[in-house]
Every structure is written in C-alpha cells, then in structure tokens.
Amino acid sequence: MNIKHITEFLMSYVSAMESNNVEEMERLKQEILLIFDRLHSVTSEESDKEEIINIILLKMQEKTLTHFDVATYTMDLVILGYS
C-alpha cells in the first residue's frame, strides 16, 4: 500500500516539477516524507531504504528526478521487501 502511494506521489511530484508548480511540489514533498517514514521491510536493513531515499531527495532538490527514476527506485524498494 505505501509503495503504491509513494509511487503515485513521486510521479505527481515529477509532473508538478515539470510544470514548475512550486506549491504542489512542496505539498507533495511533505506527503512523500511521511510515507518514507512508514516504509518497513522484514528482509532488508534500514540503511538500504535510507540510501534510496537519500538519492530520491537529492534528485528532488536538484530538480533532476524523472518518471523513469521513480519507477526504478520504487522497484528497488519492492525488491528489497519494503511495503
């Protein structure tokens, strides 16, 4: 459930970024951070999640996050057992 939501919010964030909608980007970023906090895995270390999250946040800050990045990083989280 959380991976589905994080994917949707990140995809919306990229779209808002592409259209330069700063207010929507900020709103979505707050939602994204809350969902990141709720992700948990029974098979992977927390450091795996933190590494992926840090990459996503850096790309968000640099405004270089793409839809392809979102698909790749959320797939990585699923592979690591996060839900």
Stockholm file with secondary structure:
# STOCKHOLM 1.0

chainA/1-83         MNIKHITEFLMSYVSAMESNNVEEMERLKQEILLIFDRLHSVTSEESDKEEIINIILLKMQEKTLTHFDVATYTMDLVILGYS
#=GR chainA/1-83 SS CHHHHHHHHHHHHHHHHHTTCHHHHHHHHHHHHHHHHHCCBSSSCHHHHHHHHHHHHHHHHHTCCCHHHHHHHHHHHHHTTBC
#=GC SS_cons        CHHHHHHHHHHHHHHHHHTTCHHHHHHHHHHHHHHHHHCCBSSSCHHHHHHHHHHHHHHHHHTCCCHHHHHHHHHHHHHTTBC
//
